[in-house]
């Protein structure tokens, strides 16, 4: 439930990277949310009609959990 953003590290970031890869991204799953992870998040968010801010916050988490 933690906010994942640029610079986030750890298991939540790894899970977000794996989710994004399952939806077309080609990220290295290293648990380090850098610019490529955030860019992929923005692409996914925009494709789902969300604010493309790159943050894994409540709205993005809810949309991801619904898939």
PQR file of N, CA, C, O and H, with PARSE charges and radii, in Angstrom:
ATOM      1  N   UNK A   1       0.820  -1.207   0.000 -0.4000 1.5000
ATOM      2  CA  UNK A   1       0.000   0.000   0.000 -0.0000 2.0000
ATOM      3  C   UNK A   1       0.860   1.265   0.000  0.5500 1.7000
ATOM      4  O   UNK A   1       0.330   2.376  -0.017 -0.5500 1.4000
ATOM      5  N   UNK A   2       2.164   1.102   0.019 -0.4000 1.5000
ATOM      6  CA  UNK A   2       3.049   2.263   0.010 -0.0000 2.0000
ATOM      7  C   UNK A   2       3.037   2.923  -1.366  0.5500 1.7000
ATOM      8  O   UNK A   2       2.822   2.261  -2.382 -0.5500 1.4000
ATOM      9  H   UNK A   2       2.594   0.200   0.033  0.4000 1.0000
ATOM     10  N   UNK A   3       3.267   4.212  -1.386 -0.4000 1.5000
ATOM     11  CA  UNK A   3       3.377   4.952  -2.632 -0.0000 2.0000
ATOM     12  C   UNK A   3       4.697   4.578  -3.298  0.5500 1.7000
ATOM     13  O   UNK A   3       5.757   4.669  -2.679 -0.5500 1.4000
ATOM     14  H   UNK A   3       3.442   4.750  -0.562  0.4000 1.0000
ATOM     15  N   UNK A   4       4.634   4.161  -4.547 -0.4000 1.5000
ATOM     16  CA  UNK A   4       5.841   3.840  -5.306 -0.0000 2.0000
ATOM     17  C   UNK A   4       6.054   4.967  -6.300  0.5500 1.7000
ATOM     18  O   UNK A   4       5.160   5.303  -7.077 -0.5500 1.4000
ATOM     19  H   UNK A   4       3.773   4.087  -5.050  0.4000 1.0000
ATOM     20  N   UNK A   5       7.243   5.546  -6.269 -0.4000 1.5000
ATOM     21  CA  UNK A   5       7.552   6.689  -7.134 -0.0000 2.0000
ATOM     22  C   UNK A   5       9.023   6.639  -7.527  0.5500 1.7000
ATOM     23  O   UNK A   5       9.750   5.733  -7.122 -0.5500 1.4000
ATOM     24  H   UNK A   5       7.969   5.273  -5.637  0.4000 1.0000
ATOM     25  N   UNK A   6       9.453   7.607  -8.309 -0.4000 1.5000
ATOM     26  CA  UNK A   6      10.844   7.694  -8.721 -0.0000 2.0000
ATOM     27  C   UNK A   6      11.734   7.638  -7.489  0.5500 1.7000
ATOM     28  O   UNK A   6      11.561   8.410  -6.546 -0.5500 1.4000
ATOM     29  H   UNK A   6       8.862   8.344  -8.639  0.4000 1.0000
ATOM     30  N   UNK A   7      12.688   6.715  -7.509 -0.4000 1.5000
ATOM     31  CA  UNK A   7      13.605   6.562  -6.390 -0.0000 2.0000
ATOM     32  C   UNK A   7      13.189   5.506  -5.383  0.5500 1.7000
ATOM     33  O   UNK A   7      13.972   5.146  -4.504 -0.5500 1.4000
ATOM     34  H   UNK A   7      12.828   6.088  -8.275  0.4000 1.0000
ATOM     35  N   UNK A   8      11.948   4.999  -5.500 -0.4000 1.5000
ATOM     36  CA  UNK A   8      11.505   3.931  -4.596 -0.0000 2.0000
ATOM     37  C   UNK A   8      12.321   2.678  -4.861  0.5500 1.7000
ATOM     38  O   UNK A   8      12.724   2.405  -5.991 -0.5500 1.4000
ATOM     39  H   UNK A   8      11.312   5.291  -6.213  0.4000 1.0000
ATOM     40  N   UNK A   9      12.556   1.917  -3.789 -0.4000 1.5000
ATOM     41  CA  UNK A   9      13.310   0.671  -3.908 -0.0000 2.0000
ATOM     42  C   UNK A   9      12.633  -0.391  -3.070  0.5500 1.7000
ATOM     43  O   UNK A   9      11.983  -0.086  -2.070 -0.5500 1.4000
ATOM     44  H   UNK A   9      12.229   2.138  -2.871  0.4000 1.0000
ATOM     45  N   UNK A  10      12.787  -1.643  -3.482 -0.4000 1.5000
ATOM     46  CA  UNK A  10      12.278  -2.741  -2.679 -0.0000 2.0000
ATOM     47  C   UNK A  10      11.234  -3.580  -3.390  0.5500 1.7000
ATOM     48  O   UNK A  10      11.050  -3.503  -4.605 -0.5500 1.4000
ATOM     49  H   UNK A  10      13.315  -1.891  -4.294  0.4000 1.0000
ATOM     50  N   UNK A  11      10.557  -4.386  -2.583 -0.4000 1.5000
ATOM     51  CA  UNK A  11       9.607  -5.368  -3.110 -0.0000 2.0000
ATOM     52  C   UNK A  11       8.405  -4.716  -3.808  0.5500 1.7000
ATOM     53  O   UNK A  11       7.934  -5.229  -4.823 -0.5500 1.4000
ATOM     54  H   UNK A  11      10.706  -4.449  -1.596  0.4000 1.0000
ATOM     55  N   UNK A  12       7.909  -3.605  -3.284 -0.4000 1.5000
ATOM     56  CA  UNK A  12       6.764  -2.944  -3.930 -0.0000 2.0000
ATOM     57  C   UNK A  12       7.143  -2.472  -5.327  0.5500 1.7000
ATOM     58  O   UNK A  12       6.342  -2.566  -6.256 -0.5500 1.4000
ATOM     59  H   UNK A  12       8.291  -3.188  -2.459  0.4000 1.0000
ATOM     60  N   UNK A  13       8.341  -1.972  -5.472 -0.4000 1.5000
ATOM     61  CA  UNK A  13       8.809  -1.533  -6.791 -0.0000 2.0000
ATOM     62  C   UNK A  13       8.975  -2.739  -7.716  0.5500 1.7000
ATOM     63  O   UNK A  13       8.607  -2.664  -8.889 -0.5500 1.4000
ATOM     64  H   UNK A  13       8.992  -1.895  -4.717  0.4000 1.0000
ATOM     65  N   UNK A  14       9.520  -3.847  -7.211 -0.4000 1.5000
ATOM     66  CA  UNK A  14       9.657  -5.056  -8.022 -0.0000 2.0000
ATOM     67  C   UNK A  14       8.301  -5.533  -8.519  0.5500 1.7000
ATOM     68  O   UNK A  14       8.153  -5.894  -9.687 -0.5500 1.4000
ATOM     69  H   UNK A  14       9.818  -3.908  -6.259  0.4000 1.0000
ATOM     70  N   UNK A  15       7.324  -5.532  -7.641 -0.4000 1.5000
ATOM     71  CA  UNK A  15       5.980  -5.974  -8.026 -0.0000 2.0000
ATOM     72  C   UNK A  15       5.408  -5.067  -9.112  0.5500 1.7000
ATOM     73  O   UNK A  15       4.790  -5.553 -10.059 -0.5500 1.4000
ATOM     74  H   UNK A  15       7.444  -5.239  -6.693  0.4000 1.0000
ATOM     75  N   UNK A  16       5.606  -3.767  -8.987 -0.4000 1.5000
ATOM     76  CA  UNK A  16       5.131  -2.795  -9.979 -0.0000 2.0000
ATOM     77  C   UNK A  16       5.838  -3.038 -11.307  0.5500 1.7000
ATOM     78  O   UNK A  16       5.201  -3.002 -12.360 -0.5500 1.4000
ATOM     79  H   UNK A  16       6.108  -3.372  -8.217  0.4000 1.0000
ATOM     80  N   UNK A  17       7.155  -3.285 -11.273 -0.4000 1.5000
ATOM     81  CA  UNK A  17       7.895  -3.562 -12.500 -0.0000 2.0000
ATOM     82  C   UNK A  17       7.393  -4.841 -13.175  0.5500 1.7000
ATOM     83  O   UNK A  17       7.245  -4.876 -14.397 -0.5500 1.4000
ATOM     84  H   UNK A  17       7.673  -3.314 -10.419  0.4000 1.0000
ATOM     85  N   UNK A  18       7.133  -5.882 -12.396 -0.4000 1.5000
ATOM     86  CA  UNK A  18       6.617  -7.129 -12.968 -0.0000 2.0000
ATOM     87  C   UNK A  18       5.236  -6.902 -13.579  0.5500 1.7000
ATOM     88  O   UNK A  18       4.941  -7.426 -14.653 -0.5500 1.4000
ATOM     89  H   UNK A  18       7.253  -5.853 -11.403  0.4000 1.0000
ATOM     90  N   UNK A  19       4.390  -6.126 -12.903 -0.4000 1.5000
ATOM     91  CA  UNK A  19       3.068  -5.804 -13.433 -0.0000 2.0000
ATOM     92  C   UNK A  19       3.207  -5.068 -14.768  0.5500 1.7000
ATOM     93  O   UNK A  19       2.549  -5.417 -15.748 -0.5500 1.4000
ATOM     94  H   UNK A  19       4.629  -5.700 -12.030  0.4000 1.0000
ATOM     95  N   UNK A  20       4.057  -4.063 -14.798 -0.4000 1.5000
ATOM     96  CA  UNK A  20       4.241  -3.288 -16.029 -0.0000 2.0000
ATOM     97  C   UNK A  20       4.787  -4.162 -17.151  0.5500 1.7000
ATOM     98  O   UNK A  20       4.382  -4.009 -18.303 -0.5500 1.4000
ATOM     99  H   UNK A  20       4.592  -3.779 -14.002  0.4000 1.0000
ATOM    100  N   UNK A  21       5.698  -5.075 -16.831 -0.4000 1.5000
ATOM    101  CA  UNK A  21       6.217  -5.999 -17.847 -0.0000 2.0000
ATOM    102  C   UNK A  21       5.110  -6.892 -18.390  0.5500 1.7000
ATOM    103  O   UNK A  21       5.089  -7.198 -19.582 -0.5500 1.4000
ATOM    104  H   UNK A  21       6.027  -5.199 -15.895  0.4000 1.0000
ATOM    105  N   UNK A  22       4.203  -7.306 -17.536 -0.4000 1.5000
ATOM    106  CA  UNK A  22       3.083  -8.144 -17.965 -0.0000 2.0000
ATOM    107  C   UNK A  22       2.127  -7.376 -18.873  0.5500 1.7000
ATOM    108  O   UNK A  22       1.294  -7.971 -19.557 -0.5500 1.4000
ATOM    109  H   UNK A  22       4.221  -7.057 -16.568  0.4000 1.0000
ATOM    110  N   UNK A  23       2.253  -6.046 -18.875 -0.4000 1.5000
ATOM    111  CA  UNK A  23       1.399  -5.201 -19.702 -0.0000 2.0000
ATOM    112  C   UNK A  23       2.190  -4.479 -20.793  0.5500 1.7000
ATOM    113  O   UNK A  23       1.810  -3.397 -21.240 -0.5500 1.4000
ATOM    114  H   UNK A  23       2.930  -5.563 -18.320  0.4000 1.0000
ATOM    115  N   UNK A  24       3.307  -5.105 -21.216 -0.4000 1.5000
ATOM    116  CA  UNK A  24       4.012  -4.617 -22.395 -0.0000 2.0000
ATOM    117  C   UNK A  24       5.338  -3.925 -22.169  0.5500 1.7000
ATOM    118  O   UNK A  24       6.078  -3.710 -23.129 -0.5500 1.4000
ATOM    119  H   UNK A  24       3.615  -5.984 -20.853  0.4000 1.0000
ATOM    120  N   UNK A  25       5.668  -3.568 -20.940 -0.4000 1.5000
ATOM    121  CA  UNK A  25       6.962  -2.925 -20.699 -0.0000 2.0000
ATOM    122  C   UNK A  25       8.066  -3.970 -20.791  0.5500 1.7000
ATOM    123  O   UNK A  25       7.803  -5.171 -20.734 -0.5500 1.4000
ATOM    124  H   UNK A  25       5.067  -3.743 -20.160  0.4000 1.0000
ATOM    125  N   UNK A  26       9.271  -3.517 -20.928 -0.4000 1.5000
ATOM    126  CA  UNK A  26      10.431  -4.408 -20.977 -0.0000 2.0000
ATOM    127  C   UNK A  26      11.462  -3.892 -19.977  0.5500 1.7000
ATOM    128  O   UNK A  26      12.551  -3.453 -20.347 -0.5500 1.4000
ATOM    129  H   UNK A  26       9.486  -2.541 -20.974  0.4000 1.0000
ATOM    130  N   UNK A  27      11.088  -3.957 -18.702 -0.4000 1.5000
ATOM    131  CA  UNK A  27      11.936  -3.432 -17.638 -0.0000 2.0000
ATOM    132  C   UNK A  27      12.789  -4.529 -17.022  0.5500 1.7000
ATOM    133  O   UNK A  27      12.400  -5.697 -17.014 -0.5500 1.4000
ATOM    134  H   UNK A  27      10.203  -4.314 -18.402  0.4000 1.0000
ATOM    135  N   UNK A  28      13.942  -4.155 -16.513 -0.4000 1.5000
ATOM    136  CA  UNK A  28      14.714  -5.041 -15.657 -0.0000 2.0000
ATOM    137  C   UNK A  28      14.042  -4.993 -14.294  0.5500 1.7000
ATOM    138  O   UNK A  28      13.855  -3.915 -13.730 -0.5500 1.4000
ATOM    139  H   UNK A  28      14.258  -3.207 -16.520  0.4000 1.0000
ATOM    140  N   UNK A  29      13.682  -6.145 -13.766 -0.4000 1.5000
ATOM    141  CA  UNK A  29      13.008  -6.196 -12.466 -0.0000 2.0000
ATOM    142  C   UNK A  29      14.099  -6.236 -11.395  0.5500 1.7000
ATOM    143  O   UNK A  29      14.581  -7.300 -11.005 -0.5500 1.4000
ATOM    144  H   UNK A  29      13.835  -7.021 -14.224  0.4000 1.0000
ATOM    145  N   UNK A  30      14.470  -5.038 -10.933 -0.4000 1.5000
ATOM    146  CA  UNK A  30      15.560  -4.921  -9.968 -0.0000 2.0000
ATOM    147  C   UNK A  30      15.133  -4.246  -8.665  0.5500 1.7000
ATOM    148  O   UNK A  30      15.939  -4.082  -7.749 -0.5500 1.4000
ATOM    149  H   UNK A  30      14.078  -4.174 -11.250  0.4000 1.0000
ATOM    150  N   UNK A  31      13.868  -3.859  -8.590 -0.4000 1.5000
ATOM    151  CA  UNK A  31      13.394  -3.215  -7.366 -0.0000 2.0000
ATOM    152  C   UNK A  31      13.846  -1.784  -7.205  0.5500 1.7000
ATOM    153  O   UNK A  31      13.763  -1.226  -6.111 -0.5500 1.4000
ATOM    154  H   UNK A  31      13.213  -3.991  -9.334  0.4000 1.0000
ATOM    155  N   UNK A  32      14.325  -1.179  -8.283 -0.4000 1.5000
ATOM    156  CA  UNK A  32      14.778   0.208  -8.255 -0.0000 2.0000
ATOM    157  C   UNK A  32      13.952   0.991  -9.271  0.5500 1.7000
ATOM    158  O   UNK A  32      14.149   0.845 -10.478 -0.5500 1.4000
ATOM    159  H   UNK A  32      14.392  -1.632  -9.171  0.4000 1.0000
ATOM    160  N   UNK A  33      13.041   1.809  -8.792 -0.4000 1.5000
ATOM    161  CA  UNK A  33      12.162   2.563  -9.697 -0.0000 2.0000
ATOM    162  C   UNK A  33      12.874   3.810 -10.202  0.5500 1.7000
ATOM    163  O   UNK A  33      12.846   4.874  -9.582 -0.5500 1.4000
ATOM    164  H   UNK A  33      12.881   1.927  -7.812  0.4000 1.0000
ATOM    165  N   UNK A  34      13.505   3.634 -11.344 -0.4000 1.5000
ATOM    166  CA  UNK A  34      14.196   4.733 -11.991 -0.0000 2.0000
ATOM    167  C   UNK A  34      13.356   5.306 -13.119  0.5500 1.7000
ATOM    168  O   UNK A  34      12.167   5.006 -13.224 -0.5500 1.4000
ATOM    169  H   UNK A  34      13.527   2.770 -11.847  0.4000 1.0000
ATOM    170  N   UNK A  35      13.965   6.124 -13.958 -0.4000 1.5000
ATOM    171  CA  UNK A  35      13.233   6.798 -15.036 -0.0000 2.0000
ATOM    172  C   UNK A  35      12.528   5.852 -16.009  0.5500 1.7000
ATOM    173  O   UNK A  35      11.440   6.173 -16.486 -0.5500 1.4000
ATOM    174  H   UNK A  35      14.931   6.368 -13.872  0.4000 1.0000
ATOM    175  N   UNK A  36      13.117   4.703 -16.314 -0.4000 1.5000
ATOM    176  CA  UNK A  36      12.465   3.781 -17.245 -0.0000 2.0000
ATOM    177  C   UNK A  36      11.199   3.185 -16.631  0.5500 1.7000
ATOM    178  O   UNK A  36      10.184   3.037 -17.312 -0.5500 1.4000
ATOM    179  H   UNK A  36      14.001   4.442 -15.927  0.4000 1.0000
ATOM    180  N   UNK A  37      11.262   2.847 -15.355 -0.4000 1.5000
ATOM    181  CA  UNK A  37      10.078   2.308 -14.664 -0.0000 2.0000
ATOM    182  C   UNK A  37       8.971   3.349 -14.615  0.5500 1.7000
ATOM    183  O   UNK A  37       7.805   3.039 -14.861 -0.5500 1.4000
ATOM    184  H   UNK A  37      12.086   2.968 -14.802  0.4000 1.0000
ATOM    185  N   UNK A  38       9.334   4.574 -14.298 -0.4000 1.5000
ATOM    186  CA  UNK A  38       8.337   5.636 -14.206 -0.0000 2.0000
ATOM    187  C   UNK A  38       7.756   5.941 -15.582  0.5500 1.7000
ATOM    188  O   UNK A  38       6.556   6.188 -15.707 -0.5500 1.4000
ATOM    189  H   UNK A  38      10.280   4.826 -14.098  0.4000 1.0000
ATOM    190  N   UNK A  39       8.594   5.926 -16.610 -0.4000 1.5000
ATOM    191  CA  UNK A  39       8.102   6.130 -17.975 -0.0000 2.0000
ATOM    192  C   UNK A  39       7.114   5.052 -18.385  0.5500 1.7000
ATOM    193  O   UNK A  39       6.081   5.347 -18.987 -0.5500 1.4000
ATOM    194  H   UNK A  39       9.569   5.726 -16.508  0.4000 1.0000
ATOM    195  N   UNK A  40       7.428   3.799 -18.059 -0.4000 1.5000
ATOM    196  CA  UNK A  40       6.513   2.693 -18.376 -0.0000 2.0000
ATOM    197  C   UNK A  40       5.213   2.837 -17.600  0.5500 1.7000
ATOM    198  O   UNK A  40       4.136   2.553 -18.124 -0.5500 1.4000
ATOM    199  H   UNK A  40       8.267   3.560 -17.570  0.4000 1.0000
ATOM    200  N   UNK A  41       5.313   3.277 -16.357 -0.4000 1.5000
ATOM    201  CA  UNK A  41       4.110   3.491 -15.543 -0.0000 2.0000
ATOM    202  C   UNK A  41       3.226   4.564 -16.168  0.5500 1.7000
ATOM    203  O   UNK A  41       2.004   4.417 -16.205 -0.5500 1.4000
ATOM    204  H   UNK A  41       6.188   3.508 -15.931  0.4000 1.0000
ATOM    205  N   UNK A  42       3.830   5.631 -16.655 -0.4000 1.5000
ATOM    206  CA  UNK A  42       3.060   6.716 -17.277 -0.0000 2.0000
ATOM    207  C   UNK A  42       2.341   6.231 -18.535  0.5500 1.7000
ATOM    208  O   UNK A  42       1.194   6.605 -18.777 -0.5500 1.4000
ATOM    209  H   UNK A  42       4.823   5.750 -16.624  0.4000 1.0000
ATOM    210  N   UNK A  43       3.006   5.409 -19.328 -0.4000 1.5000
ATOM    211  CA  UNK A  43       2.376   4.860 -20.541 -0.0000 2.0000
ATOM    212  C   UNK A  43       1.176   4.009 -20.148  0.5500 1.7000
ATOM    213  O   UNK A  43       0.102   4.148 -20.734 -0.5500 1.4000
ATOM    214  H   UNK A  43       3.938   5.105 -19.132  0.4000 1.0000
ATOM    215  N   UNK A  44       1.346   3.127 -19.159 -0.4000 1.5000
ATOM    216  CA  UNK A  44       0.250   2.265 -18.719 -0.0000 2.0000
ATOM    217  C   UNK A  44      -0.895   3.112 -18.154  0.5500 1.7000
ATOM    218  O   UNK A  44      -2.060   2.881 -18.480 -0.5500 1.4000
ATOM    219  H   UNK A  44       2.218   3.014 -18.683  0.4000 1.0000
ATOM    220  N   UNK A  45      -0.565   4.088 -17.310 -0.4000 1.5000
ATOM    221  CA  UNK A  45      -1.603   4.937 -16.722 -0.0000 2.0000
ATOM    222  C   UNK A  45      -2.398   5.658 -17.807  0.5500 1.7000
ATOM    223  O   UNK A  45      -3.627   5.682 -17.761 -0.5500 1.4000
ATOM    224  H   UNK A  45       0.381   4.275 -17.045  0.4000 1.0000
ATOM    225  N   UNK A  46      -1.715   6.235 -18.765 -0.4000 1.5000
ATOM    226  CA  UNK A  46      -2.404   6.952 -19.845 -0.0000 2.0000
ATOM    227  C   UNK A  46      -3.321   6.012 -20.618  0.5500 1.7000
ATOM    228  O   UNK A  46      -4.416   6.403 -21.024 -0.5500 1.4000
ATOM    229  H   UNK A  46      -0.716   6.216 -18.802  0.4000 1.0000
ATOM    230  N   UNK A  47      -2.877   4.772 -20.824 -0.4000 1.5000
ATOM    231  CA  UNK A  47      -3.693   3.816 -21.569 -0.0000 2.0000
ATOM    232  C   UNK A  47      -4.952   3.413 -20.810  0.5500 1.7000
ATOM    233  O   UNK A  47      -5.899   2.900 -21.406 -0.5500 1.4000
ATOM    234  H   UNK A  47      -1.988   4.454 -20.494  0.4000 1.0000
ATOM    235  N   UNK A  48      -4.967   3.639 -19.518 -0.4000 1.5000
ATOM    236  CA  UNK A  48      -6.116   3.279 -18.678 -0.0000 2.0000
ATOM    237  C   UNK A  48      -6.944   4.490 -18.274  0.5500 1.7000
ATOM    238  O   UNK A  48      -7.862   4.369 -17.463 -0.5500 1.4000
ATOM    239  H   UNK A  48      -4.197   4.056 -19.034  0.4000 1.0000
ATOM    240  N   UNK A  49      -6.629   5.656 -18.831 -0.4000 1.5000
ATOM    241  CA  UNK A  49      -7.400   6.856 -18.526 -0.0000 2.0000
ATOM    242  C   UNK A  49      -7.084   7.470 -17.171  0.5500 1.7000
ATOM    243  O   UNK A  49      -7.863   8.264 -16.643 -0.5500 1.4000
ATOM    244  H   UNK A  49      -5.884   5.754 -19.490  0.4000 1.0000
ATOM    245  N   UNK A  50      -5.948   7.102 -16.616 -0.4000 1.5000
ATOM    246  CA  UNK A  50      -5.526   7.653 -15.327 -0.0000 2.0000
ATOM    247  C   UNK A  50      -4.627   8.865 -15.540  0.5500 1.7000
ATOM    248  O   UNK A  50      -4.128   9.081 -16.644 -0.5500 1.4000
ATOM    249  H   UNK A  50      -5.315   6.457 -17.045  0.4000 1.0000
ATOM    250  N   UNK A  51      -4.419   9.649 -14.502 -0.4000 1.5000
ATOM    251  CA  UNK A  51      -3.434  10.721 -14.563 -0.0000 2.0000
ATOM    252  C   UNK A  51      -2.072  10.064 -14.716  0.5500 1.7000
ATOM    253  O   UNK A  51      -1.676   9.252 -13.880 -0.5500 1.4000
ATOM    254  H   UNK A  51      -4.825   9.473 -13.605  0.4000 1.0000
ATOM    255  N   UNK A  52      -1.362  10.405 -15.763 -0.4000 1.5000
ATOM    256  CA  UNK A  52      -0.077   9.775 -16.061 -0.0000 2.0000
ATOM    257  C   UNK A  52       1.040  10.491 -15.312  0.5500 1.7000
ATOM    258  O   UNK A  52       1.798  11.275 -15.883 -0.5500 1.4000
ATOM    259  H   UNK A  52      -1.684  11.064 -16.443  0.4000 1.0000
ATOM    260  N   UNK A  53       1.121  10.197 -14.010 -0.4000 1.5000
ATOM    261  CA  UNK A  53       2.132  10.834 -13.169 -0.0000 2.0000
ATOM    262  C   UNK A  53       3.263   9.884 -12.786  0.5500 1.7000
ATOM    263  O   UNK A  53       4.242  10.302 -12.169 -0.5500 1.4000
ATOM    264  H   UNK A  53       0.505   9.560 -13.546  0.4000 1.0000
ATOM    265  N   UNK A  54       3.131   8.609 -13.148 -0.4000 1.5000
ATOM    266  CA  UNK A  54       4.164   7.630 -12.853 -0.0000 2.0000
ATOM    267  C   UNK A  54       4.139   7.096 -11.438  0.5500 1.7000
ATOM    268  O   UNK A  54       4.948   6.235 -11.091 -0.5500 1.4000
ATOM    269  H   UNK A  54       2.335   8.270 -13.649  0.4000 1.0000
ATOM    270  N   UNK A  55       3.234   7.585 -10.614 -0.4000 1.5000
ATOM    271  CA  UNK A  55       3.140   7.145  -9.223 -0.0000 2.0000
ATOM    272  C   UNK A  55       2.197   5.960  -9.096  0.5500 1.7000
ATOM    273  O   UNK A  55       1.133   5.932  -9.716 -0.5500 1.4000
ATOM    274  H   UNK A  55       2.577   8.285 -10.895  0.4000 1.0000
ATOM    275  N   UNK A  56       2.588   4.995  -8.300 -0.4000 1.5000
ATOM    276  CA  UNK A  56       1.661   3.921  -7.945 -0.0000 2.0000
ATOM    277  C   UNK A  56       0.980   4.358  -6.656  0.5500 1.7000
ATOM    278  O   UNK A  56       1.412   4.031  -5.551 -0.5500 1.4000
ATOM    279  H   UNK A  56       3.452   5.017  -7.797  0.4000 1.0000
ATOM    280  N   UNK A  57      -0.095   5.105  -6.838 -0.4000 1.5000
ATOM    281  CA  UNK A  57      -0.896   5.577  -5.727 -0.0000 2.0000
ATOM    282  C   UNK A  57      -2.224   4.851  -5.695  0.5500 1.7000
ATOM    283  O   UNK A  57      -2.381   3.828  -6.361 -0.5500 1.4000
ATOM    284  H   UNK A  57      -0.446   5.371  -7.736  0.4000 1.0000
ATOM    285  N   UNK A  58      -3.182   5.356  -4.937 -0.4000 1.5000
ATOM    286  CA  UNK A  58      -4.460   4.659  -4.777 -0.0000 2.0000
ATOM    287  C   UNK A  58      -5.215   4.400  -6.084  0.5500 1.7000
ATOM    288  O   UNK A  58      -5.739   3.302  -6.272 -0.5500 1.4000
ATOM    289  H   UNK A  58      -3.054   6.187  -4.395  0.4000 1.0000
ATOM    290  N   UNK A  59      -5.284   5.371  -6.982 -0.4000 1.5000
ATOM    291  CA  UNK A  59      -6.048   5.185  -8.226 -0.0000 2.0000
ATOM    292  C   UNK A  59      -5.387   4.150  -9.127  0.5500 1.7000
ATOM    293  O   UNK A  59      -6.063   3.283  -9.681 -0.5500 1.4000
ATOM    294  H   UNK A  59      -4.858   6.263  -6.829  0.4000 1.0000
ATOM    295  N   UNK A  60      -4.068   4.239  -9.275 -0.4000 1.5000
ATOM    296  CA  UNK A  60      -3.362   3.269 -10.118 -0.0000 2.0000
ATOM    297  C   UNK A  60      -3.396   1.890  -9.498  0.5500 1.7000
ATOM    298  O   UNK A  60      -3.551   0.897 -10.208 -0.5500 1.4000
ATOM    299  H   UNK A  60      -3.519   4.943  -8.826  0.4000 1.0000
ATOM    300  N   UNK A  61      -3.254   1.811  -8.193 -0.4000 1.5000
ATOM    301  CA  UNK A  61      -3.295   0.510  -7.506 -0.0000 2.0000
ATOM    302  C   UNK A  61      -4.669  -0.136  -7.694  0.5500 1.7000
ATOM    303  O   UNK A  61      -4.760  -1.336  -7.951 -0.5500 1.4000
ATOM    304  H   UNK A  61      -3.128   2.618  -7.616  0.4000 1.0000
ATOM    305  N   UNK A  62      -5.726   0.649  -7.569 -0.4000 1.5000
ATOM    306  CA  UNK A  62      -7.092   0.115  -7.735 -0.0000 2.0000
ATOM    307  C   UNK A  62      -7.286  -0.393  -9.154  0.5500 1.7000
ATOM    308  O   UNK A  62      -7.847  -1.471  -9.355 -0.5500 1.4000
ATOM    309  H   UNK A  62      -5.652   1.624  -7.360  0.4000 1.0000
ATOM    310  N   UNK A  63      -6.827   0.375 -10.147 -0.4000 1.5000
ATOM    311  CA  UNK A  63      -6.966  -0.042 -11.549 -0.0000 2.0000
ATOM    312  C   UNK A  63      -6.139  -1.290 -11.818  0.5500 1.7000
ATOM    313  O   UNK A  63      -6.598  -2.188 -12.523 -0.5500 1.4000
ATOM    314  H   UNK A  63      -6.372   1.250  -9.984  0.4000 1.0000
ATOM    315  N   UNK A  64      -4.938  -1.365 -11.275 -0.4000 1.5000
ATOM    316  CA  UNK A  64      -4.084  -2.539 -11.468 -0.0000 2.0000
ATOM    317  C   UNK A  64      -4.703  -3.770 -10.813  0.5500 1.7000
ATOM    318  O   UNK A  64      -4.683  -4.857 -11.389 -0.5500 1.4000
ATOM    319  H   UNK A  64      -4.565  -0.635 -10.702  0.4000 1.0000
ATOM    320  N   UNK A  65      -5.246  -3.605  -9.625 -0.4000 1.5000
ATOM    321  CA  UNK A  65      -5.858  -4.739  -8.916 -0.0000 2.0000
ATOM    322  C   UNK A  65      -7.111  -5.240  -9.619  0.5500 1.7000
ATOM    323  O   UNK A  65      -7.484  -6.402  -9.459 -0.5500 1.4000
ATOM    324  H   UNK A  65      -5.262  -2.721  -9.157  0.4000 1.0000
ATOM    325  N   UNK A  66      -7.768  -4.378 -10.395 -0.4000 1.5000
ATOM    326  CA  UNK A  66      -8.989  -4.752 -11.090 -0.0000 2.0000
ATOM    327  C   UNK A  66      -8.692  -5.552 -12.370  0.5500 1.7000
ATOM    328  O   UNK A  66      -9.608  -6.111 -12.973 -0.5500 1.4000
ATOM    329  H   UNK A  66      -7.465  -3.434 -10.525  0.4000 1.0000
ATOM    330  N   UNK A  67      -7.450  -5.609 -12.775 -0.4000 1.5000
ATOM    331  CA  UNK A  67      -7.094  -6.303 -14.023 -0.0000 2.0000
ATOM    332  C   UNK A  67      -6.763  -7.747 -13.782  0.5500 1.7000
ATOM    333  O   UNK A  67      -6.443  -8.473 -14.723 -0.5500 1.4000
ATOM    334  H   UNK A  67      -6.706  -5.155 -12.285  0.4000 1.0000
TER
END
